[in-house]
Amino acid sequence: MRSVLEAKYINKYFKKPVLFHVLKNIDFKINKGEFTSIMGKSGCGKSTLLYILSTMDTDYEGELYLNNQLITGQDSTYLSYLRNKHIGFVFQFHYLLSEFSVLENVMLPAKKLAEKGHQEIEHDAYEKLKMLNIDHLAKKRASRVSGGEKQRIAIARALINNPSIIMGDEPTGNLDSYNAENVFNIFKQLSDESGLSLLVVTHDEDFAHKTDRIIQMADGEIISNR
């Protein structure tokens, strides 16, 4: 299996107010098409780890690989490009720009990447919305759609640059059980049909137990990975 993301012996320290070892020898890989969840109590280091894996935090020891390329030590401009092109993000809060239309929100990461023209980006954005059955909302202002729809729009936006991996930080944390299941089903379909890799930090046990693998964390360490 082709590895999409690999962490090799990642260690992270907080220096202030006192030296604190936050992440301890984190070592695992995510293969193409694999749907993995990370679980653990609050404060165990899940979000800190996701921040490193997403290339936002570069102050760590160890090595990080994306599509078998070492990205540890790359400069911030290149990391920003890699992040935008290869990593899609879905957070607990959708972070949509309320004054923009749904379509404009989905187009934003592709406009930032600037590898395609406006019409092609617009067409791609429509296709992503159609795939998630929300193309009828394209022209609506983002502030005028429901919570469940907003999270689906956020997923469409995460998919616009056809990333290698989607990273989610509590993507169902703000949703009722019906919409949470909807989001899970979308992720599962992306994994099964499009071969997309997904790595999701969650407190939702029902969600986690339906994924391919659970990485369980405690006190900054991986205590199980199966």
Secondary structure, 3 states (H helix, E strand, C coil): CCEEEEEEEEEEEECCCCCEEEEEEEEEEEECCCEEEEECCCCCCHHHHHHHHCCCCCCCEEEEEECCEECCCCCHHHHHHHHHHHEEEEECCCCCCCCCEHHHHHHHHHHHHCCCCHHHHHHHHHHHHHHCCCHHHCCCEHHHCCHHHHHHHHHHHHHCCCCCEEEEECCCCCCCHHHHHHHHHHHHHHHHHHCCEEEEECCCHHHHHCCCEEEEEECCEEEEEC
